[in-house]
Amino acid sequence: QVQLVESGGGLVQPGGSLRLSCAASGTIFSFLFMGWYRQAPGKQRELVASITNGGSTNYADSVKGRFTISRDNAKNSVYLHMDSLKPEDTAVYYCKATIVTTATRYWGQGTQVTVSS
């Protein structure tokens, strides 16, 4: 069983920055493929960014150049640094972990990000 705990959400003005963190426990972190997803009211959950256990990254077109995903295997954590935030980035952000050997997936509880003046 993998437990994921997100933190770092909040209210920020347009153009501002936030850093989300996701701490994992319950397995060897380097075996995990990690991703950040978001879900806005009335919309489907969508992939924001992902990072493999080897460090390769992938981003949604809407956040390329503004968001950066990273991981620290020593701290069992993955991060999402968000710059130049826009009102349309407002959503609940979720951390997802996939065990690379079994494809079993786990979700965090989510953290709210609100971009508003």
C-alpha positions, 0 to 999 in steps of 0.5 A: 500500500502506498500513501501519498500526502500533498501539500502546498496549495493555496490562493495566489494572484494571477502571475504568481507562483506556488510549489506543490509537494507530494510525500510518498510512503509504503514502498520504495520511491524509486519504483514509482512513476509519479504524476500530478493531475488536476480537476476543475469544477465541472471538468474531467481530471487531467494530467498536468505533468509526470516524471518517470523513475528515471527522471524523464518528464512530460507536460500538458501543453497548457502548462509547458514553460510554466510548470516544472515537475521534479522528484527527490528520491532521497526524500520520497517526494515529488514536486510541482513548481508552478509559475505564471499562474493563470485563473484557468489553473484553478483546480484541485491538484492530485498526486498519483503514483504508479508502481512500475512493476505492477502498474498499481496506481494510488492517488493522494487526497488532493490540494486546492489551488486557486488563482484569483485577484 
